[in-house]
């Protein structure tokens, strides 16, 4: 499919096709509006869109995975909660790191974006408070994302991960820039 | 909060059992809290819900503002999380009432304030856990409390991780506080693990069945 579609601004038909497929799965959205809007990406959600859309999320141990195609400026964000699905079915496409990355790739491919030209930015994966047992969810999310992106040949061009603080992020699809806000610290632009 | 969303009928019954257990635990926590702050504070179980994960923040009314949370973690096998949640102003006011010291700092918390809030979480959480433990006839062991000043959504995510390993829905109970006619901006969120949910479910189900068959 990738070879047969035109790269660039997605057509309305492509947008509708992507949206229709998304409806089959809970909480996937496509931003097809012309006016500038900011879409809040909740836990487990995955959203793709194009400028002037901005995607935003509040993260703790969750990991925000942002994929972007610099030429067409089409991109998406997944608000992932856990590292891997282990074959467990989920109605929310952004819940697991491994399946969320594949989901975003597929949705972006439907919009004519080839996976081999995508870049990734990551934020989140904190440890907000001491936990029971050996599994550190935030850390596991980061490790899994780096592994999956490596396997998909998508370079991680910037990241603001781990630590013990929550993050509010805003991903601007017009520029590919990722704003990271942490309580008590100056905002950072990735 | 908006009306509950249940994934299936058996959940509805399970939620009803949880509500009965947690209402009793809330009563005991009210008494402990009133003793600690030296005035009558009522805790009222607002709701117990099974909420789809992508809607949980909105359902609990958590926006992007910074909150103060005291976190108690229940140790496995019957794990879970108890979050005592305040807005910043309420946390300052409570700390000032407990310590008799009013601070003007906006971002930092003094050791005295931290101790007062941690102890509040400890007293409240232990009263809640002890009552629940007695009712389900299983030992529940809470960790030492941790104070976090951050986005409430960020803290909630980690607290939900245990439940989300098995389901796209989370069971969460929310308890509110009142002083006389005044609603306080404090909440307790209780997030039991699947194992603890199962134990709670088993503990009260026979009693309910007996009651039904005798009617």
Interface residues (C-beta under 8 A of the other chain):
Chain A: X26 X27 X42 X43 X44 X45 X58 X59 X60 X61 X62 X81 X82 X90 X91 X92 X95 X126 X127 X128 X129 X130 X131 X132 X133 X137 X138 X165 X166 X167 X168 X183 X184
Chain B: X52 X53 X54 X55 X56 X57 X58 X64 X66 X71 X73 X75 X76 X79 X107 X143 X146 X148 X149 X150 X151 X153 X154 X155 X156 X157 X158 X160 X161 X164 X165 X168
